[in-house]
Amino acid sequence: MAVWESFVAPAPDWKWNSLIVASIILVACFLRFWKLGTLFDGMTYDEAYKGLDAIAIRNFGERPIFLDWNGGREALIVYLVAMTQVFFDYTSVSVRMINAAAGCLSILLIYLFARSIFNNQIALLSAFLLAVSKWHIIHSRYGVRAGLYLVFEVATLYFLARALKSSEKKTGSFLAAGVIGGLGFYTYIAYRIFPLVVLALVGEKSFRQNVLRHWKGIAAAAIVCITIMAPLAKFYLENRASLTDRMNRTQVWNQPKRGGEGPLKLVLDSTLKTMGLFTFQGDPIARHNVNDEPMLSPFSTAFFILGAFVVLIHPGKTGARFFIVYFFATLLPGILSVGAPNVPRVFGCLPVAVLFTSFGIFTAGRILFAYSRVLTTTFLALVLGGSFLTGMIDTMVRQPAILDALPPKIAELWGMDRDPANVARLVNQMGEGCEVFLSPQFFFHSTVEYLTYEKSGHKLVTTYTALQKKASPDKVIVVLLQPDIVNPWWLRDDPGKKFYKWWKQVYGMEPRTIRAIERKAYDPPFTKVSDRRLEEMLEENYPKAKKLQFEHFSAYVFSPRR
């Protein structure tokens, strides 16, 4: 039997097939939910923004179609976080829970999708490889938009393939594809390329003969999808800059530091780096990867290359042309943007990558099986066991150790915001006898704002004079600051004027969740002052203050009655 025909040849289910699928999903759940909020220290500002926006939905009546601030962000994940906050409060778990659950669901969906086109063995291999994928585990445990859109992508393809493959009427599957496909546009910007993948599936040779037979179902799916998309499309028409703002700022030819290089060279360089993320060099950002290692397991890379080669030399076979389009279309958001390789922007190509790898493993296994069943079993045990171990060790051991060891400046850019999270934890533990003041770079940090919401009454401090006016004479004063970081990247220039203007522009006259406006903690504009200068003023005016030195921030404890 030819190679490609072996992928699609009917094969009976194994006796314990359902148990195998359930076991793979259980493994996936363990790797995604274990110590979800505590495996590494900290919570990024991007995750905290999701929590703050969810609070605005729950407590302040906001119903955004698109979050037109912080660079512009799709809103679906925020509504889902608003639901999980009911059960997990204002914590990192409530933000990360959504992607963890979506990640587990995507394991079942890729099995069902692969099974709708290929045989059961390919489907099981794909589900297992996705379950233990370092790339997938990391983004399933990270509470941002990019980790959500893959499940909508695979679910849409599964229901569409299921309906198109059948000679019977499958209205329910078409409608499910339309609903899920429409909701996907509210997940992440890279999903906007996905309609090309859907068109490629509908035009696939093996489905083409059923297109006319199912034209009513296809039309119904399209109408439902467009209806669900309509509010977002209306928003984009009324706010056209929101549609293109993030793309304009991240497009690959918009790189001032590389102004001497032409667009063609920049695109070519980005293409090579993006294509190389699978087997050569992955994303260097610490919260996206382990160092800058390839995104695929070293036990999988050779088989990914073999599987991709098999697909490319069989373009006329069932599904081959579709998967070629699927692969390159979902790589485009990463190729055409700065910072390649950036794995969140190409997260949509991961299902194709695990399918290609499955093709390679299956092909190698068939060759070995012709010689020895024992050799084949040993081969599968080594490849699949190695993939499991590398996926687990990379995500459960190595990445947390790397994130927790990053220095503060790098952690706030490329890792987890450890210090703001620790400050929030400390502030929440303060008793009623203490009055807590935070310097601007902690007070305005989204992680502090989110994790202390409804738990703390801390105030902003920028000068000794302001502290004198606000401090209660009968309480112990605690001032938290970070003098080692003079100018954090998110608090540039004049912190008072810039941030007051920014929050007011974002939130209008309504306070919503921002403590600085909500509690009238300061009167803008306030004096520009660094944490180092604030520390000097405290030591000068309160020489008896006790200084507590934490890892990367300081606490001054004293009574106003010197």
Secondary structure, DSSP 8 states (H G I E B T S, - for coil): --HHHHHHS-----TTHHHHHHHHHHHHHHHHHTTTTTSSS---HHHHHHHHHHHHHHHH----SEE-STT-EESHHHHHHHHHHHHH-SSHHHHHHHHHHHHHHHHHHHHHHHHHHS-HHHHHHHHHHHHT-HHHHHHHSS-SGGGTHHHHHHHHHHHHHHHHH-SS--HHHHHHHHHHHHHGGGT-GGGGGHHHHHHHHHT-HHHHHHHTTTHHHHHHHHHHHHHHHHHHHHHHHHSHHHHHHHHHHHBTT--GGGTTS-HHHHHHHHHHHHHTTTTT-----TTTSSTT--SS-TTTHHHHHHHHHHHHT-TTSTTHHHHHHHHHHHHHHHHTBSSSS-GGGGGGGHHHHHHHHHHHHHHHHHHHHTT-HHHHHHHHHHHHHHHHHHHHHIIIIIHHHHHHHS-HHHHHHHS--HHHHHHHHHHHT--TTEEEEE-HHHHT-HHHHHHTTTT---EE--SHHHHHHH--TTSEEEEEE-TT-SS-TTS-S-HHHHHHHHHHHHHTT--TT-HHHHTT---SS-----HHHHHHHHHHH-TT-EEEE-SS-EEEEE-S--
